[in-house]
Amino acid sequence: MGKGLGARELAAATPATRDRYVDLLRVASLGVVVLGHWLMAAVTADGQVGNLLAEVPALQPLTWVLQVMPVFFFVGGFSHALAHRSRPGYAVFLRARLRRLLRPTMVFIAVWGVLALVVQLLGADGGLTGVALRLVTQPLWFIGIYLAMVAFTPPLLKAHERYGWGAFGGLVAGAVAVDVLRFAAGVPYVEFLNFAFVWLAVHQLGFLRADGMIRRPELLAGAGLLGAGLLVALGPYPLSMVGMPGEQVSNMAPPTLALLCHGLWLVGAVELLKGPGARFTARARVWRGVVAANGIAMTAFLWHLTAMLGVYGALLALGVRLPDPATGTWWAHVPLRLAAAAVLTALLVALFRRFESPTPATPPPPGPATGTPLAALGITLALLGVLALSMTGLGGLLEGHAATLIAARVTAPVAVGMALAGWLLVERPTARRSR
């Protein structure tokens, strides 16, 4: 499956052993996230961006179905297990997994970095433009977490192969301990450890699926749903499974035990649908669509907020008075806004999709020690830089605006520098060998 093959050719060349349902889950979960972001954005006539779930709290239970990021990380665990077993050696595995992820991300950062600098030099960073500079990088947290999952796959896969469900249980125990220390003992900053424990536990479920060890998904779904319900009803956890503006406790940032239970429920639910899903993706036309969507999924995810804000910016520039969020007129305009955002996203994908499918580089000879220190340093810098940029945004570049990453204050230029250095460490050694 080399460069230049279209979706039809790639679909026709798919081996019979491929788990097509996993590919469907990957694109479907990202699609739901994109749609959710478009729907939740409540932009006012003065260019401020609010959250529809805060405007209409009665809609928050929908997040128990539509907060599907755990499904994407679960699928990532499945794919990483298979990829690592086919590409032994830490550096080889990292570079094979990260090339397609980091290149479109760095292009996105570069384009928006230049735009942000130009806008601020011209003094045009007020209103919706200033909001956009803060918002467009927020989804990069997902890229940073995913990079961490790739980095931890080799050791956690070894733990899975030795302990099975016990390795997953260890991560769950870590998440429980963190929330106990956070809410019962009031230990400061300990909650940030659950960025690792919660998401890596969901990722670990993908390893279990890869080895056919999720045999009773109905128990997983039931236990997760019951656990999340009890935690929200009896504990300090909010109802919404996505972050809400101004809330003291968020289930997302950092993730909580309630979000982990929510992830268990979703994983169990999608596993219960595996049979119908496999039959659905066995249809030739459906599979071609899944293949085509997988080829542009990351590019679409990176640029979907740009498209949404571009639609609202165009409306404001044309003098269109935006209706108040959650009113009847606002709801009536939703299909039109979604269609416009989809069209603009498609245009951005057409422009930038080439960076998601780079020419495959010749891998180095397999071996666990090949370039391991550089690869480990590269992914560490990349994930820290991307996470920091998701927090700082691109506003206030000239004023030195900073955010706290772990225990250090980081500015956007420093974050971009770390991400770029990490990407080059991942990308360039392979490129030199191929030349």
Secondary structure by P-SEA (a helix, b strand, c coil): ccccccaaaaaaacccccaaaaaaaaaaaaaaaaaaaaaaccccccbbbbbcccccccccccccccccaaaaaaaaaaaaaaaaaacccaaaaaaaaccccaaaaaaaaaaaaaaaaaaaaaccccaaaaaaaacccccaaaaaaaaaaaaaaaaaaaaaaaccaaaaaaaaaaaaaaaaaaccccccccccccccaaaaaaaaaaaaaaacccccaaaaaaaaaaaaaaaaacccccccccccccccccccccccaaaaaaaaaaaaaaaaaaaaaaaaaccaaaaaaaaaaaacaaaaaacaaaaaaaaaaaaaaacccccccccaaaaaaaaaaaaaaaaaaaaaaaacccccccccccccccccccaaaaaaaaaaaaaaaaaaaaaccccccccbbbbbcccccccaaaaaaaaaaaaaaaccaaaaaac
